Amino acid sequence: MKNLHKPVMLKEVISYIPPQKSINIIDATFGGGGYSRAILKNFNVSELLAIDRDPISKILSKDISLKFKNFSLVNDKFSNIDKIVKDSRLKNKKFDVILYDLGTSSNQIDISKRGFSFSKEGPLNMQMGQDTRNAFEIVNKYDEKNLAKIIFDYGEERYSRIIAKEIVKNRKIKFIETTTELSDIIKQSIPKKIYLKKNIHPATKTFQALRIYVNDELNELKTSLKKTINILNPNGLILVVSFQSLEDRVVKDFFNHNSGKRWRSSRHYPELPDNMATQLKIITKKPLVPKDSEILINPRSRSAKLRVAKKI
Ligand SMILES: C[S@@+](CC[C@H](N)C(=O)[O-])C[C@H]1O[C@@H](n2cnc3c(N)ncnc32)[C@H](O)[C@@H]1O
């Protein structure tokens, strides 16, 4: 299997890795291994523990496993990060860097049978791992109100109610089975002048919403971030590359709450109390974004944001 994924903001990510010092790293979103490969090659890595919920990560990491004895990969969700460490040969270690590069990899989006892409015909699936619900179930079985809520909450789609109504109308005639069937229904639900003006595909937000919901992405991130502080060494870094505003706000809220700022709990992360112990220092006051030259070569990088915090 060929790796189709180009790592995003690799230079920027790597610029935060401590040079020389022997380090333990967790790459919590291995994907095609772009970050892991570059780090193992260029840094003094004692151990690199990679995690990915997608079973294809085992295949895509074979070359690294053969070459680097200090590399190991666990096929699991990063919300289990504490347990993954505890069950590994690194159970007594702490880490100097924990990396997240969120969302899907090109190895998922570009394979039509995975059902992530509105422009490639495939079954309505969208599962990153095997333990989740799938998009077919949601689109064909959830009631209209619930569907509209998911599309609004996770896609921030103004036309969520109309889209949900059209989905329910169409599925009465026959099950909505493919990504392109769904995409056509969404296209018919949104006024043409709106999506032409915005220059984005009309199905973008609804597909994002379904994907986030199917994979419980925001809860995965919240649960995992909370667990990082206990497994980091002092001065250890958390680096997060996010691709849409909902996940970026979770990261921003988590960093702000843990860095002694007077930061009120937001509606995106109401579980965080207003006053928390100061455990982190924010390194990137504003998130870093990719250079124009990277966006030109890799358009998928265009919405990326990198935030970094250090354990104190
Ligand atoms: C953008 S890709 C990472 C690409 C990687 N940095 C590279 O250079 O190839 C995101 C990866 O994270 C994985 N992922 C997303 N959410 C996850 C979760 N909750 N637990 C574990 N892996 C997850 C996806 O399966 C996907 O392979």
The ligand as a Gaussian input file, in Angstrom:
#p B3LYP/6-31G(d) Opt

LIG

0 1
 C       -3.989000      14.082000       9.314000
 S       -3.668000      12.397000       9.614000
 C       -2.050000      12.386000      10.285000
 C       -0.984000      12.449000       9.239000
 C        0.420000      12.252000       9.747000
 N        0.864000      13.344000      10.580000
 C        1.389000      12.086000       8.591000
 O        2.309000      12.888000       8.461000
 O        1.215000      11.156000       7.795000
 C       -4.659000      12.047000      10.998000
 C       -4.609000      10.611000      11.449000
 O       -5.095000      10.587000      12.780000
 C       -5.866000       9.451000      12.968000
 N       -6.817000       9.762000      14.032000
 C       -7.792000      10.683000      14.031000
 N       -8.455000      10.674000      15.187000
 C       -7.872000       9.725000      15.957000
 C       -8.113000       9.252000      17.281000
 N       -9.080000       9.745000      18.022000
 N       -7.306000       8.273000      17.764000
 C       -6.304000       7.773000      17.001000
 N       -6.053000       8.162000      15.727000
 C       -6.825000       9.140000      15.221000
 C       -6.546000       9.213000      11.638000
 O       -6.911000       7.859000      11.515000
 C       -5.470000       9.642000      10.656000
 O       -4.711000       8.561000      10.237000

